[in-house]
Amino acid sequence: MKRIISLCALLVLAQIAYADVYVLESDGLAAKHQTQAVPGQHVAGTPINAHTAKPGEKLHGIPLGGVHPTATGSQALIDASGLKYFINTNITFSTTSSASGAMSEASYTHAVAATTMNGGTTNSTLNDAFDGYNTLCVSLNGTLANCATGNANFTIYNQNGASTSECNGRQIVFPTQVVGAPPPPVGAVNAGIAGVLNVSRKVYVPTDDTFARWLEVVTNTSAAPLTFSVLSSNNLGSDNNTKITATSTGTIPPTIADKWVATFQNYSGTTSSDPREGHVLQGAGAATPLSAISFADSDDNPWWGFTVTLNPGQTKIIMHFVTGQPGKVAAATQAARLATLPPTSLECLSTTERAEITNFAAAVPPPAAVPSMSPLGLALLALAGCGVALFALRRRA
């Protein structure tokens, strides 16, 4: 009997000690998943919760099986609403709007209920969203400005040959472009360092949501840390009728505090023929937030940029989204949703890629919660077990 009582006491103490160790380990895991990921080399993405198109499956009469070649130098992907995005690939001439992975256009494949100035809707096949959207530019000397062809401060990601695809043809994968330059002048960012970057990008359009997503992948292949700029240069189809309709902070024009910006082509009479757009630039609490932004009414060339620092061998990813919608409110609502990274926004990303995204803080999901008891609960459970054992022994006696 005394031995049993002693064993029970030891069991209670052991349960309490285990509970303390478990709580400490759980806290450590949670903290690990809240920090930025360990830098590493980029690994090609694998499908995560990706929609697999069935043979013959169509959306609004158009096959979904993957990439649909169109005119020379473009590939088209269609989202869940029927908005078709035309993605530049294998273009041999060099202009800002023809950059690899930029979009020359987005238009609906069918009529939608487009909003009107008076609050109603009209059936219209909206088109001409872009004239050259999301050109990727890199500045090794840290310049933050609208990049343009011929500006020595920038290297434009272009003329990179044919792309490939992954994730059942829903994600276009572009080749690596090596970006290097003579050492910047004394006093400039990275002075004396002839840094070299590997730059690539991916463009994804889902069948189960309404957006396009870019991954701008940069790897420092030099032997020294590098600080540089990654920029997006744009040409909207709304031309000089561009109108900012909303921002995440409510401030117009937007600032670097904004996570997203919504625009459209202002009404001509009571209608507008272009898709209403939401531009998603960053998430809350990002390790690498926006460094500069320029959106203005009547200006169809918005741009934004990030200042990125990479250690030797380190890879980071800047991620962007755009959505096209039939109405201004719908565009703002979807942009706000995408800034929170709903599950569909992270489809077709590997765990490594999620960890390398640096302008959104929540790209890596936290570990699943494991049911557990408090130390007091475990101790009471142990005492209850001992009580049952003692009762059984007394019955035998």
Stockholm file with secondary structure:
# STOCKHOLM 1.0

chainA/1-397         MKRIISLCALLVLAQIAYADVYVLESDGLAAKHQTQAVPGQHVAGTPINAHTAKPGEKLHGIPLGGVHPTATGSQALIDASGLKYFINTNITFSTTSSASGAMSEASYTHAVAATTMNGGTTNSTLNDAFDGYNTLCVSLNGTLANCATGNANFTIYNQNGASTSECNGRQIVFPTQVVGAPPPPVGAVNAGIAGVLNVSRKVYVPTDDTFARWLEVVTNTSAAPLTFSVLSSNNLGSDNNTKITATSTGTIPPTIADKWVATFQNYSGTTSSDPREGHVLQGAGAATPLSAISFADSDDNPWWGFTVTLNPGQTKIIMHFVTGQPGKVAAATQAARLATLPPTSLECLSTTERAEITNFAAAVPPPAAVPSMSPLGLALLALAGCGVALFALRRRA
#=GR chainA/1-397 SS CHHHHHHHHHHHHHHHHHHHHHHHHHHHHHHHHHSCCCCCCCCCCCCSSCCCCCTTCEETTEECSSCEECSTTEEEEECTTSEEEEEECSCCSCCGGGCTTCEEEEEESSCEEEECTTSCEEEECCCCCEEEEEEEEEETTCCCSCCCTTCTTCEECCCCCCCEEETTTTEEECCCEEEECSCCCTTSTTTTCCCEEEEEEEEECCSSSSCEEEEEEEEECSSSCEEEEEEEEEEETTGGGEEEEEESSSCSSCCTTCSEEEEEECCBTTBCCSCEEEEECCCTTCSSCEEEEECCTTCCCCEEEEEEEECTTCEEEEEEEEEEESSHHHHHHHHHHHHTCCGGGGTTCCHHHHHHBCSCTTSSCCCCCCCCCCHHHHHHHHHHHHHHHHHHHHHHC
#=GC SS_cons         CHHHHHHHHHHHHHHHHHHHHHHHHHHHHHHHHHSCCCCCCCCCCCCSSCCCCCTTCEETTEECSSCEECSTTEEEEECTTSEEEEEECSCCSCCGGGCTTCEEEEEESSCEEEECTTSCEEEECCCCCEEEEEEEEEETTCCCSCCCTTCTTCEECCCCCCCEEETTTTEEECCCEEEECSCCCTTSTTTTCCCEEEEEEEEECCSSSSCEEEEEEEEECSSSCEEEEEEEEEEETTGGGEEEEEESSSCSSCCTTCSEEEEEECCBTTBCCSCEEEEECCCTTCSSCEEEEECCTTCCCCEEEEEEEECTTCEEEEEEEEEEESSHHHHHHHHHHHHTCCGGGGTTCCHHHHHHBCSCTTSSCCCCCCCCCCHHHHHHHHHHHHHHHHHHHHHHC
//
